[in-house]
Amino acid sequence: MSRSVSPGIVWATSAPAAAGPGHLTCAKLAGMGSLWTVDHLISPFPRSVWDTDFSFLAKGSPTPDEAFDFATVLGHLAAKAGKVQLAVGVTDPHRRHPVSLAQTFLTLAHLTRRPPILGLGAGERENLDPYGVPCDRPVTRLAEAVQIIRRCFDAEGPFDFTGEYFTLDQAVLDLRAPQGRRPELWLAAHGPRMLELTGRYADGWYPWEPVDPDEYGRRLREVHDAAKRAGRDPAAISAAQVLTVVLGRDAHHVRRLLGAKSVRYLALLADARAWRSFGAEHPLGPDFRGAMDLLPHRYSRAQVEAAIDAAPAELVASRVVAGTPKQVRARIGDLVDAGLQHPVLVAASAMVSPADAVYSMAGLLWLSRGLRTRQARISPSVQEVPA
């Protein structure tokens, strides 16, 4: 029996602006279902090491922190999106009030052919701490925000909400989505409380933490169990996964890519527990929680380079899906068997060199075509990426 799969692609939402329409064109050519933007003020890549030795992209951009506002670029792309769903993966309800987020996505629903996706997460320090934005008890704040957003999507006339962090008194948001284009709310959930919120309130599950198929299936069951407890249909919740891929022509090429600084740096986004599982201590501290604690603009060059050097090769490999296109397709297929419906692809190898960028983008298109159904994964009509 075949399983329908709808891949998506991530744009880093950073300069140059032409990269946005370029990614949308790739998504349409490959028959992808979604294009995802991100909402960052600071890039996860440190300014201190941003040079052509780290990534060839530094030649065209003097800083990794040239970040665009996701809502503006989604509005710009809306008229040309066609069948591709436009999404943010993810923003947070700390910098952006939930009612404003609801208004933004209800507006987008009037500009697109398919429902836009509002991806929400609990927030990351790099986008909050430097700007004085409070983020204590982030999951509690998020729980209130998703309830408010749901009300905004559906309420008719004024409504109230009284929470610990948000209070609405006869609030009005009468903007309604066109028929069939009601925005979707997806949550970036990994821990038990976030998985519970996903099952209770969300239209989709959008995790980014790399896990094996067994763990993916276990977490998806937690989402489904929470949906059942809330009286919802578990099958109505879309199951996604952000997949950072490293694509090479052969084993030698893949090993070279895994040794590149920009790829090895991804190990720093793992938490201290993951480092200990590979017999190493995290260079950013024994209690470091991974990407959510990252403050890349505060790390010195010496600190970052020492951390990159300290990363065990096995840990680096565990943070990505690496291999030839056929090998990567097979590994993603294992996740599909565990319940994945929406693999959202990021090509880490595209940062290494111009030639690797071309090969990686061609590989993403090939992967998308091959993953759209379980039958397509083994279809002889799908051509291999040219060497």
Secondary structure as a PSIPRED ss2 file (coil, helix, strand):
# PSIPRED VFORMAT (PSIPRED V4.0)

   1 M C   1.000  0.000  0.000
   2 S C   1.000  0.000  0.000
   3 R C   1.000  0.000  0.000
   4 S E   0.000  0.000  1.000
   5 V C   1.000  0.000  0.000
   6 S C   1.000  0.000  0.000
   7 P C   1.000  0.000  0.000
   8 G E   0.000  0.000  1.000
   9 I E   0.000  0.000  1.000
  10 V E   0.000  0.000  1.000
  11 W C   1.000  0.000  0.000
  12 A C   1.000  0.000  0.000
  13 T C   1.000  0.000  0.000
  14 S E   0.000  0.000  1.000
  15 A C   1.000  0.000  0.000
  16 P C   1.000  0.000  0.000
  17 A C   1.000  0.000  0.000
  18 A C   1.000  0.000  0.000
  19 A H   0.000  1.000  0.000
  20 G H   0.000  1.000  0.000
  21 P H   0.000  1.000  0.000
  22 G H   0.000  1.000  0.000
  23 H H   0.000  1.000  0.000
  24 L H   0.000  1.000  0.000
  25 T H   0.000  1.000  0.000
  26 C H   0.000  1.000  0.000
  27 A H   0.000  1.000  0.000
  28 K H   0.000  1.000  0.000
  29 L H   0.000  1.000  0.000
  30 A C   1.000  0.000  0.000
  31 G C   1.000  0.000  0.000
  32 M C   1.000  0.000  0.000
  33 G C   1.000  0.000  0.000
  34 S E   0.000  0.000  1.000
  35 L E   0.000  0.000  1.000
  36 W E   0.000  0.000  1.000
  37 T E   0.000  0.000  1.000
  38 V C   1.000  0.000  0.000
  39 D C   1.000  0.000  0.000
  40 H C   1.000  0.000  0.000
  41 L C   1.000  0.000  0.000
  42 I C   1.000  0.000  0.000
  43 S C   1.000  0.000  0.000
  44 P C   1.000  0.000  0.000
  45 F C   1.000  0.000  0.000
  46 P C   1.000  0.000  0.000
  47 R H   0.000  1.000  0.000
  48 S H   0.000  1.000  0.000
  49 V H   0.000  1.000  0.000
  50 W C   1.000  0.000  0.000
  51 D C   1.000  0.000  0.000
  52 T C   1.000  0.000  0.000
  53 D C   1.000  0.000  0.000
  54 F C   1.000  0.000  0.000
  55 S C   1.000  0.000  0.000
  56 F H   0.000  1.000  0.000
  57 L H   0.000  1.000  0.000
  58 A H   0.000  1.000  0.000
  59 K H   0.000  1.000  0.000
  60 G C   1.000  0.000  0.000
  61 S C   1.000  0.000  0.000
  62 P C   1.000  0.000  0.000
  63 T C   1.000  0.000  0.000
  64 P C   1.000  0.000  0.000
  65 D C   1.000  0.000  0.000
  66 E C   1.000  0.000  0.000
  67 A E   0.000  0.000  1.000
  68 F C   1.000  0.000  0.000
  69 D C   1.000  0.000  0.000
  70 F H   0.000  1.000  0.000
  71 A H   0.000  1.000  0.000
  72 T H   0.000  1.000  0.000
  73 V H   0.000  1.000  0.000
  74 L H   0.000  1.000  0.000
  75 G H   0.000  1.000  0.000
  76 H H   0.000  1.000  0.000
  77 L H   0.000  1.000  0.000
  78 A H   0.000  1.000  0.000
  79 A C   1.000  0.000  0.000
  80 K C   1.000  0.000  0.000
  81 A C   1.000  0.000  0.000
  82 G C   1.000  0.000  0.000
  83 K C   1.000  0.000  0.000
  84 V C   1.000  0.000  0.000
  85 Q E   0.000  0.000  1.000
  86 L E   0.000  0.000  1.000
  87 A E   0.000  0.000  1.000
  88 V E   0.000  0.000  1.000
  89 G E   0.000  0.000  1.000
  90 V E   0.000  0.000  1.000
  91 T E   0.000  0.000  1.000
  92 D C   1.000  0.000  0.000
  93 P C   1.000  0.000  0.000
  94 H C   1.000  0.000  0.000
  95 R C   1.000  0.000  0.000
  96 R C   1.000  0.000  0.000
  97 H C   1.000  0.000  0.000
  98 P H   0.000  1.000  0.000
  99 V H   0.000  1.000  0.000
 100 S H   0.000  1.000  0.000
 101 L H   0.000  1.000  0.000
 102 A H   0.000  1.000  0.000
 103 Q H   0.000  1.000  0.000
 104 T H   0.000  1.000  0.000
 105 F H   0.000  1.000  0.000
 106 L H   0.000  1.000  0.000
 107 T H   0.000  1.000  0.000
 108 L H   0.000  1.000  0.000
 109 A H   0.000  1.000  0.000
 110 H C   1.000  0.000  0.000
 111 L C   1.000  0.000  0.000
 112 T C   1.000  0.000  0.000
 113 R C   1.000  0.000  0.000
 114 R C   1.000  0.000  0.000
 115 P C   1.000  0.000  0.000
 116 P C   1.000  0.000  0.000
 117 I E   0.000  0.000  1.000
 118 L E   0.000  0.000  1.000
 119 G E   0.000  0.000  1.000
 120 L E   0.000  0.000  1.000
 121 G C   1.000  0.000  0.000
 122 A C   1.000  0.000  0.000
 123 G C   1.000  0.000  0.000
 124 E C   1.000  0.000  0.000
 125 R H   0.000  1.000  0.000
 126 E H   0.000  1.000  0.000
 127 N H   0.000  1.000  0.000
 128 L C   1.000  0.000  0.000
 129 D H   0.000  1.000  0.000
 130 P H   0.000  1.000  0.000
 131 Y H   0.000  1.000  0.000
 132 G C   1.000  0.000  0.000
 133 V C   1.000  0.000  0.000
 134 P C   1.000  0.000  0.000
 135 C C   1.000  0.000  0.000
 136 D C   1.000  0.000  0.000
 137 R C   1.000  0.000  0.000
 138 P H   0.000  1.000  0.000
 139 V H   0.000  1.000  0.000
 140 T H   0.000  1.000  0.000
 141 R H   0.000  1.000  0.000
 142 L H   0.000  1.000  0.000
 143 A H   0.000  1.000  0.000
 144 E H   0.000  1.000  0.000
 145 A H   0.000  1.000  0.000
 146 V H   0.000  1.000  0.000
 147 Q H   0.000  1.000  0.000
 148 I H   0.000  1.000  0.000
 149 I H   0.000  1.000  0.000
 150 R H   0.000  1.000  0.000
 151 R H   0.000  1.000  0.000
 152 C H   0.000  1.000  0.000
 153 F H   0.000  1.000  0.000
 154 D H   0.000  1.000  0.000
 155 A C   1.000  0.000  0.000
 156 E C   1.000  0.000  0.000
 157 G C   1.000  0.000  0.000
 158 P C   1.000  0.000  0.000
 159 F E   0.000  0.000  1.000
 160 D E   0.000  0.000  1.000
 161 F E   0.000  0.000  1.000
 162 T E   0.000  0.000  1.000
 163 G C   1.000  0.000  0.000
 164 E C   1.000  0.000  0.000
 165 Y C   1.000  0.000  0.000
 166 F C   1.000  0.000  0.000
 167 T E   0.000  0.000  1.000
 168 L E   0.000  0.000  1.000
 169 D E   0.000  0.000  1.000
 170 Q E   0.000  0.000  1.000
 171 A E   0.000  0.000  1.000
 172 V C   1.000  0.000  0.000
 173 L C   1.000  0.000  0.000
 174 D C   1.000  0.000  0.000
 175 L C   1.000  0.000  0.000
 176 R C   1.000  0.000  0.000
 177 A C   1.000  0.000  0.000
 178 P C   1.000  0.000  0.000
 179 Q C   1.000  0.000  0.000
 180 G C   1.000  0.000  0.000
 181 R C   1.000  0.000  0.000
 182 R C   1.000  0.000  0.000
 183 P C   1.000  0.000  0.000
 184 E E   0.000  0.000  1.000
 185 L E   0.000  0.000  1.000
 186 W E   0.000  0.000  1.000
 187 L E   0.000  0.000  1.000
 188 A C   1.000  0.000  0.000
 189 A C   1.000  0.000  0.000
 190 H C   1.000  0.000  0.000
 191 G C   1.000  0.000  0.000
 192 P H   0.000  1.000  0.000
 193 R H   0.000  1.000  0.000
 194 M H   0.000  1.000  0.000
 195 L H   0.000  1.000  0.000
 196 E H   0.000  1.000  0.000
 197 L H   0.000  1.000  0.000
 198 T H   0.000  1.000  0.000
 199 G H   0.000  1.000  0.000
 200 R H   0.000  1.000  0.000
 201 Y H   0.000  1.000  0.000
 202 A C   1.000  0.000  0.000
 203 D C   1.000  0.000  0.000
 204 G E   0.000  0.000  1.000
 205 W E   0.000  0.000  1.000
 206 Y C   1.000  0.000  0.000
 207 P C   1.000  0.000  0.000
 208 W C   1.000  0.000  0.000
 209 E C   1.000  0.000  0.000
 210 P C   1.000  0.000  0.000
 211 V C   1.000  0.000  0.000
 212 D C   1.000  0.000  0.000
 213 P H   0.000  1.000  0.000
 214 D H   0.000  1.000  0.000
 215 E H   0.000  1.000  0.000
 216 Y H   0.000  1.000  0.000
 217 G H   0.000  1.000  0.000
 218 R H   0.000  1.000  0.000
 219 R H   0.000  1.000  0.000
 220 L H   0.000  1.000  0.000
 221 R H   0.000  1.000  0.000
 222 E H   0.000  1.000  0.000
 223 V H   0.000  1.000  0.000
 224 H H   0.000  1.000  0.000
 225 D H   0.000  1.000  0.000
 226 A H   0.000  1.000  0.000
 227 A H   0.000  1.000  0.000
 228 K H   0.000  1.000  0.000
 229 R H   0.000  1.000  0.000
 230 A C   1.000  0.000  0.000
 231 G C   1.000  0.000  0.000
 232 R C   1.000  0.000  0.000
 233 D C   1.000  0.000  0.000
 234 P H   0.000  1.000  0.000
 235 A H   0.000  1.000  0.000
 236 A H   0.000  1.000  0.000
 237 I C   1.000  0.000  0.000
 238 S E   0.000  0.000  1.000
 239 A E   0.000  0.000  1.000
 240 A E   0.000  0.000  1.000
 241 Q E   0.000  0.000  1.000
 242 V E   0.000  0.000  1.000
 243 L E   0.000  0.000  1.000
 244 T E   0.000  0.000  1.000
 245 V E   0.000  0.000  1.000
 246 V E   0.000  0.000  1.000
 247 L E   0.000  0.000  1.000
 248 G C   1.000  0.000  0.000
 249 R C   1.000  0.000  0.000
 250 D C   1.000  0.000  0.000
 251 A H   0.000  1.000  0.000
 252 H H   0.000  1.000  0.000
 253 H H   0.000  1.000  0.000
 254 V H   0.000  1.000  0.000
 255 R H   0.000  1.000  0.000
 256 R H   0.000  1.000  0.000
 257 L H   0.000  1.000  0.000
 258 L H   0.000  1.000  0.000
 259 G C   1.000  0.000  0.000
 260 A C   1.000  0.000  0.000
 261 K H   0.000  1.000  0.000
 262 S H   0.000  1.000  0.000
 263 V H   0.000  1.000  0.000
 264 R H   0.000  1.000  0.000
 265 Y H   0.000  1.000  0.000
 266 L H   0.000  1.000  0.000
 267 A H   0.000  1.000  0.000
 268 L H   0.000  1.000  0.000
 269 L H   0.000  1.000  0.000
 270 A C   1.000  0.000  0.000
 271 D C   1.000  0.000  0.000
 272 A H   0.000  1.000  0.000
 273 R H   0.000  1.000  0.000
 274 A H   0.000  1.000  0.000
 275 W H   0.000  1.000  0.000
 276 R H   0.000  1.000  0.000
 277 S H   0.000  1.000  0.000
 278 F C   1.000  0.000  0.000
 279 G C   1.000  0.000  0.000
 280 A C   1.000  0.000  0.000
 281 E C   1.000  0.000  0.000
 282 H C   1.000  0.000  0.000
 283 P C   1.000  0.000  0.000
 284 L C   1.000  0.000  0.000
 285 G C   1.000  0.000  0.000
 286 P C   1.000  0.000  0.000
 287 D C   1.000  0.000  0.000
 288 F C   1.000  0.000  0.000
 289 R C   1.000  0.000  0.000
 290 G H   0.000  1.000  0.000
 291 A H   0.000  1.000  0.000
 292 M H   0.000  1.000  0.000
 293 D H   0.000  1.000  0.000
 294 L C   1.000  0.000  0.000
 295 L C   1.000  0.000  0.000
 296 P H   0.000  1.000  0.000
 297 H H   0.000  1.000  0.000
 298 R H   0.000  1.000  0.000
 299 Y C   1.000  0.000  0.000
 300 S C   1.000  0.000  0.000
 301 R H   0.000  1.000  0.000
 302 A H   0.000  1.000  0.000
 303 Q H   0.000  1.000  0.000
 304 V H   0.000  1.000  0.000
 305 E H   0.000  1.000  0.000
 306 A H   0.000  1.000  0.000
 307 A H   0.000  1.000  0.000
 308 I H   0.000  1.000  0.000
 309 D H   0.000  1.000  0.000
 310 A H   0.000  1.000  0.000
 311 A C   1.000  0.000  0.000
 312 P C   1.000  0.000  0.000
 313 A H   0.000  1.000  0.000
 314 E H   0.000  1.000  0.000
 315 L H   0.000  1.000  0.000
 316 V H   0.000  1.000  0.000
 317 A H   0.000  1.000  0.000
 318 S H   0.000  1.000  0.000
 319 R C   1.000  0.000  0.000
 320 V C   1.000  0.000  0.000
 321 V E   0.000  0.000  1.000
 322 A E   0.000  0.000  1.000
 323 G E   0.000  0.000  1.000
 324 T C   1.000  0.000  0.000
 325 P H   0.000  1.000  0.000
 326 K H   0.000  1.000  0.000
 327 Q H   0.000  1.000  0.000
 328 V H   0.000  1.000  0.000
 329 R H   0.000  1.000  0.000
 330 A H   0.000  1.000  0.000
 331 R H   0.000  1.000  0.000
 332 I H   0.000  1.000  0.000
 333 G H   0.000  1.000  0.000
 334 D H   0.000  1.000  0.000
 335 L H   0.000  1.000  0.000
 336 V H   0.000  1.000  0.000
 337 D H   0.000  1.000  0.000
 338 A C   1.000  0.000  0.000
 339 G C   1.000  0.000  0.000
 340 L C   1.000  0.000  0.000
 341 Q C   1.000  0.000  0.000
 342 H E   0.000  0.000  1.000
 343 P E   0.000  0.000  1.000
 344 V E   0.000  0.000  1.000
 345 L E   0.000  0.000  1.000
 346 V E   0.000  0.000  1.000
 347 A E   0.000  0.000  1.000
 348 A H   0.000  1.000  0.000
 349 S H   0.000  1.000  0.000
 350 A H   0.000  1.000  0.000
 351 M H   0.000  1.000  0.000
 352 V C   1.000  0.000  0.000
 353 S C   1.000  0.000  0.000
 354 P H   0.000  1.000  0.000
 355 A H   0.000  1.000  0.000
 356 D H   0.000  1.000  0.000
 357 A H   0.000  1.000  0.000
 358 V H   0.000  1.000  0.000
 359 Y H   0.000  1.000  0.000
 360 S H   0.000  1.000  0.000
 361 M H   0.000  1.000  0.000
 362 A H   0.000  1.000  0.000
 363 G H   0.000  1.000  0.000
 364 L H   0.000  1.000  0.000
 365 L H   0.000  1.000  0.000
 366 W H   0.000  1.000  0.000
 367 L H   0.000  1.000  0.000
 368 S H   0.000  1.000  0.000
 369 R H   0.000  1.000  0.000
 370 G H   0.000  1.000  0.000
 371 L H   0.000  1.000  0.000
 372 R C   1.000  0.000  0.000
 373 T E   0.000  0.000  1.000
 374 R C   1.000  0.000  0.000
 375 Q C   1.000  0.000  0.000
 376 A H   0.000  1.000  0.000
 377 R H   0.000  1.000  0.000
 378 I H   0.000  1.000  0.000
 379 S C   1.000  0.000  0.000
 380 P C   1.000  0.000  0.000
 381 S C   1.000  0.000  0.000
 382 V C   1.000  0.000  0.000
 383 Q C   1.000  0.000  0.000
 384 E C   1.000  0.000  0.000
 385 V C   1.000  0.000  0.000
 386 P C   1.000  0.000  0.000
 387 A C   1.000  0.000  0.000
